[in-house]
Amino acid sequence: MEEARRRDPVKRAIWVSGALVVVMLAWGALELGFTLRAKSAFEAEDWKWKKLEPEFNAVSARQKLSMDLERKLNALTNLATNRFLWGNVLNALQQAMPPEGNFRLQITSVKGMNTFTPVEIPGPKKEGSTPTKITLSSERVVLLIDARDYGNSVDRNWEKLRASIMEVPFFKTNLAPDAVSLKSLNPQAIPDEANNLYTVFSLECVFPEKRREEAR
C-alpha cells in the first residue's frame, strides 16, 4: 500500500505543479525587479532631463535667434550688393541714341519703376515637422521711354530706336530679345514751339524679374 501511494500519479502531478508555480513566481519576481529598476532608471534620467530642459530651451532659442539674424544679414547684404543701379541704365540709354542724321528723335521723359511683390515658396522640409514657407520679394524693373518723332511717321522710327537700344551691350546682356516693346503710339502730328511737327510714342523695357529674400 505504501509503495502504491508513493507511485500515485496525482501526487506526482501536484508536486510538479507546485514546483512550476514556484518557478513562475520566482521568474515573475525577477521580472518585477527588472521592471522596477528600469522604472527607477527612467525616472532618474527624466529628472535629469527636466533639470536640463530650461537650459536646453534657452540655448535653442539663442541658436534660432542667431540663425534668424544671420539670414536677415545675408538678405540685406545680397540686397546691397545686387540692387538695381539706374545709373547703368541711363548711361546705356545715352549710347542707344542714334546720330541725328539717321532719324530725328527727342526723348522727353524717362521713367524707372521698381515693383516688389511678396511671394511665398516652400521652405526646407524636415522630417516630422510642419512644412515651412519662405517669403521672397519678386522685383520687377520697368523702364518707360517717352519720345517725340520729328521724322516721317511711315518710317516707324520707334522700331529703329528699339533696335538701337538692343544693340547696346548693357541692354543686350540684361534684356530678353522681346523685352523692348511699343507701349503707346499717337500718329497724329503735333506742332512744337517752333511749329515743327512731330508724333509721340512710348517704349517699354521690361527687365527679368528677380526674387530676393525679405530681411524681416
C-alpha positions in Angstrom: 0.0 0.0 0.0 2.8 2.4 0.9 4.5 1.8 -2.4 1.3 2.4 -4.3 0.8 5.7 -2.6 4.3 6.8 -3.4 3.7 5.9 -7.1 0.3 7.7 -7.2 0.3 9.9 -10.4 -2.0 12.5 -8.8 0.5 13.1 -6.1 3.3 13.5 -8.6 1.3 15.9 -10.6 0.7 18.0 -7.5 4.4 18.1 -6.8 5.3 19.1 -10.3 2.6 21.7 -10.4 3.9 23.2 -7.1 7.4 23.3 -8.5 6.2 25.0 -11.6 4.3 27.6 -9.6 7.4 28.3 -7.5 9.5 28.7 -10.7 6.8 31.1 -12.2 6.7 33.1 -9.0 10.5 33.4 -9.0 10.5 34.4 -12.6 7.8 36.9 -12.0 9.6 38.4 -9.0 12.8 38.6 -11.2 10.9 40.4 -14.0 9.3 42.7 -11.4 12.7 43.5 -10.1 14.0 44.3 -13.6 10.9 46.5 -14.3 11.3 48.4 -11.0 15.0 49.0 -11.7 14.2 50.2 -15.3 11.4 52.5 -14.0 13.8 53.9 -11.4 16.5 54.5 -14.0 13.9 56.1 -16.3 12.7 58.4 -13.6 16.3 59.3 -12.8 17.0 60.2 -16.4 13.7 62.0 -16.7 14.6 64.1 -13.6 18.0 64.9 -15.2 16.3 66.0 -18.4 13.8 68.2 -16.6 16.6 69.8 -14.8 18.5 70.5 -18.1 15.4 71.3 -20.1 15.3 75.1 -19.3 18.9 75.5 -20.3 18.4 73.5 -23.4 15.4 75.6 -24.4 17.4 78.8 -23.7 20.2 77.5 -25.9 17.8 76.5 -28.7 16.1 79.9 -28.5 19.5 81.7 -28.8 20.5 79.4 -31.7 17.2 80.2 -33.5 17.7 83.9 -33.0 21.3 83.7 -34.2 20.2 81.8 -37.4 17.4 84.3 -38.0 19.8 87.3 -37.6 22.3 85.7 -39.9 19.5 85.1 -42.5 18.5 88.7 -42.3 22.1 89.9 -42.6 22.7 87.8 -45.7 19.4 89.1 -47.2 20.5 92.7 -46.5 24.0 92.1 -47.9 22.5 90.5 -51.0 20.2 93.4 -51.5 23.0 95.9 -51.0 25.4 94.2 -53.4 22.9 93.2 -56.0 20.5 96.1 -56.0 19.4 97.5 -59.4 21.5 100.5 -60.4 19.7 103.0 -62.6 22.9 104.9 -63.4 23.9 102.0 -65.6 20.6 102.1 -67.4 20.8 105.9 -68.1 24.4 105.6 -69.3 23.4 102.8 -71.7 20.4 104.7 -72.9 22.7 107.6 -73.9 24.6 105.1 -76.0 21.4 104.0 -77.7 20.5 107.4 -79.1 21.4 107.3 -82.8 23.2 110.2 -84.7 20.8 113.0 -85.5 21.3 112.5 -89.2 19.8 109.0 -89.1 16.4 109.8 -87.7 15.2 112.8 -85.6 14.1 111.7 -82.2 13.8 113.6 -79.0 13.4 111.7 -75.7 11.1 113.8 -73.5 11.0 111.6 -70.3 12.5 108.5 -68.9 10.7 106.7 -66.0 12.1 103.9 -64.0 9.8 101.7 -61.9 10.8 99.1 -59.3 7.9 97.0 -58.1 8.2 94.5 -55.2 5.6 91.7 -54.8 5.7 89.3 -51.9 6.0 85.6 -53.0 5.9 82.6 -50.7 7.8 79.4 -51.6 8.1 76.1 -49.7 10.9 76.1 -47.2 13.3 73.2 -46.5 11.5 70.0 -45.4 12.3 68.5 -42.1 11.1 65.0 -41.2 8.4 65.1 -38.5 7.9 68.9 -38.6 5.4 71.2 -40.1 6.3 72.4 -43.6 7.7 75.9 -43.6 7.4 78.7 -46.1 9.9 81.4 -47.1 8.8 84.8 -48.1 10.6 86.4 -51.0 10.2 89.6 -52.9 9.7 89.4 -56.6 11.4 92.6 -58.0 10.1 93.8 -61.4 12.0 96.6 -63.1 10.5 98.6 -66.0 12.0 101.4 -68.0 9.5 103.6 -69.8 10.8 106.0 -72.5 8.6 108.8 -73.9 9.8 110.3 -77.2 9.0 112.7 -80.0 9.5 111.6 -83.6 10.2 114.6 -85.9 10.8 112.2 -88.9 8.3 110.7 -91.2 5.7 108.6 -89.4 5.7 105.9 -92.1 9.4 105.2 -91.3 8.3 103.8 -87.9 11.3 105.3 -86.2 10.2 103.8 -82.9 11.4 100.5 -84.3 14.7 102.0 -85.2 15.1 103.2 -81.6 14.1 99.9 -80.3 16.7 98.2 -82.5 19.3 100.7 -81.4 18.6 100.0 -77.7 19.1 96.3 -78.2 22.5 96.9 -79.8 23.9 98.5 -76.7 25.9 95.8 -74.8 24.2 96.6 -71.4 20.7 96.1 -72.8 21.7 93.1 -74.9 23.1 91.4 -71.8 20.2 92.3 -69.4 17.2 92.2 -71.6 15.5 89.4 -73.5 15.1 90.0 -77.3 11.4 90.8 -76.9 11.8 92.8 -73.7 11.5 96.2 -75.5 8.1 96.9 -76.9 5.9 99.7 -78.1 3.8 100.9 -75.2 1.8 103.6 -77.0 1.8 105.5 -80.3 0.0 108.6 -81.3 0.3 109.0 -85.1 -1.3 112.5 -85.1 1.2 115.2 -85.9 1.6 117.8 -83.2 3.4 121.2 -83.7 6.0 122.2 -81.2 7.0 125.8 -80.1 8.8 126.3 -83.4 5.9 124.9 -85.3 7.8 121.7 -86.2 5.5 118.7 -86.5 6.2 115.5 -84.5 4.4 112.4 -83.3 4.8 110.8 -79.9 5.4 107.3 -78.8 6.5 105.3 -75.7 8.7 102.3 -75.4 8.7 99.9 -72.5 11.8 97.9 -71.4 11.0 95.1 -69.0 13.9 93.6 -67.1 13.8 89.9 -65.9 12.1 89.5 -62.5 14.4 88.7 -59.6 13.5 87.1 -56.3 15.1 88.4 -53.2 14.7 87.1 -49.6 13.0 89.6 -47.4 15.0 90.8 -44.4 12.3 90.6 -41.8 
